[in-house]
Amino acid sequence: MNNYQKLAIEYKDTVLGNLEFDGKEYRFIYTEEFQKLKIQPLPGIEPPESKSSVLWAYFQSRLPNPRSPLYKRLLSQYALSNDTDDLMLLLGTIGSRVATDPFIIVPSKSEIV
């Protein structure tokens, strides 16, 4: 398992939740800190925990289109193989920061049980 099978989503240095992928199912768990901030949950991902067999649209929207002319250049910039299809790896690298979203995706520092 690489470092990107568990990712955290942060807002102003506060972890709002953890995203995990076990090879079959995605799971997103909101943190207690998220509940204290009283902000809206991520679109389509209900607290306190959600599971899905496909990556939620919110996270998919952070990834570049593989048909884009810039896609291979981005893969190269992050030293990723041209045939990389690991969505968690892509999300933890290319999709970690986007201009239209204040949240940052980083490798998770905590174990998800």
C-alpha positions as CSV (number, residue, x, y, z in Angstrom):
1,M,0.0,0.0,0.0
2,N,1.5,3.4,-1.0
3,N,1.4,6.5,1.1
4,Y,-1.7,7.8,-0.7
5,Q,-4.2,5.1,0.3
6,K,-5.1,7.3,3.3
7,L,-5.5,11.0,2.7
8,A,-6.6,13.9,4.9
9,I,-8.4,17.0,3.9
10,E,-7.3,20.2,5.6
11,Y,-8.7,23.7,6.0
12,K,-6.4,26.3,7.6
13,D,-4.2,23.6,9.2
14,T,-7.2,21.7,10.6
15,V,-8.0,18.2,9.5
16,L,-11.6,18.0,8.5
17,G,-11.7,14.4,7.5
18,N,-9.8,11.4,6.3
19,L,-10.3,9.6,3.0
20,E,-9.3,5.9,2.8
21,F,-9.4,3.4,-0.1
22,D,-9.0,-0.4,0.6
23,G,-8.9,-1.4,-3.0
24,K,-12.6,-1.8,-3.3
25,E,-14.3,0.9,-1.4
26,Y,-13.7,4.5,-0.5
27,R,-14.5,5.8,3.0
28,F,-14.6,9.3,4.2
29,I,-14.7,10.0,8.0
30,Y,-15.2,13.5,9.3
31,T,-13.2,14.6,12.3
32,E,-14.4,16.1,15.6
33,E,-12.7,19.3,14.5
34,F,-14.9,19.4,11.4
35,Q,-18.0,19.3,13.7
36,K,-16.6,22.1,15.9
37,L,-16.2,24.4,12.9
38,K,-19.9,24.1,11.9
39,I,-19.2,24.3,8.2
40,Q,-21.1,22.5,5.4
41,P,-20.0,19.0,4.6
42,L,-18.3,18.2,1.4
43,P,-20.8,17.8,-1.5
44,G,-22.4,14.4,-1.6
45,I,-20.4,13.1,1.5
46,E,-22.6,13.0,4.6
47,P,-21.2,13.1,8.1
48,P,-20.1,11.4,10.2
49,E,-19.0,8.8,7.7
50,S,-19.7,7.9,4.1
51,K,-18.7,4.9,2.0
52,S,-18.8,4.5,-1.8
53,S,-17.5,2.0,-4.4
54,V,-16.5,5.0,-6.6
55,L,-14.6,8.1,-5.7
56,W,-17.0,11.0,-4.9
57,A,-17.5,13.7,-7.6
58,Y,-16.0,16.3,-5.2
59,F,-12.7,14.5,-5.3
60,Q,-12.9,13.5,-8.9
61,S,-13.4,17.2,-9.9
62,R,-9.9,17.9,-8.4
63,L,-8.2,15.6,-10.9
64,P,-7.3,16.7,-14.4
65,N,-8.9,15.2,-17.4
66,P,-6.7,12.4,-18.9
67,R,-7.6,13.6,-22.4
68,S,-6.3,17.1,-21.6
69,P,-3.1,18.1,-23.5
70,L,-1.6,19.1,-20.2
71,Y,-2.2,15.7,-18.5
72,K,1.0,14.0,-19.4
73,R,3.0,17.1,-18.5
74,L,1.4,17.1,-15.0
75,L,2.2,13.4,-14.6
76,S,5.8,14.2,-15.5
77,Q,6.0,17.1,-13.2
78,Y,5.0,14.9,-10.3
79,A,7.3,12.0,-11.5
80,L,4.3,9.7,-12.1
81,S,4.0,7.1,-14.8
82,N,2.0,7.9,-17.9
83,D,-0.2,4.9,-17.3
84,T,-1.0,5.8,-13.6
85,D,-4.6,5.1,-12.9
86,D,-4.4,5.1,-9.0
87,L,-6.9,7.8,-8.1
88,M,-5.7,8.2,-4.6
89,L,-2.1,8.7,-5.8
90,L,-3.3,11.3,-8.3
91,L,-5.5,13.0,-5.7
92,G,-2.6,13.1,-3.2
93,T,-0.3,14.7,-5.8
94,I,-1.9,16.5,-8.7
95,G,-5.2,17.1,-7.0
96,S,-3.9,18.2,-3.6
97,R,-4.4,21.9,-4.2
98,V,-6.8,23.6,-6.6
99,A,-7.3,27.3,-7.1
100,T,-11.1,27.1,-6.7
101,D,-11.1,25.3,-3.3
102,P,-9.7,26.3,0.1
103,F,-9.2,22.7,1.1
104,I,-5.9,20.9,0.8
105,I,-5.4,17.2,0.5
106,V,-2.4,15.6,2.2
107,P,-1.3,12.1,3.2
108,S,-3.1,11.2,6.4
109,K,-1.1,11.3,9.6
110,S,-3.6,9.1,11.4
111,E,-4.6,5.5,11.1
112,I,-8.2,4.9,10.1
113,V,-9.7,2.0,11.8
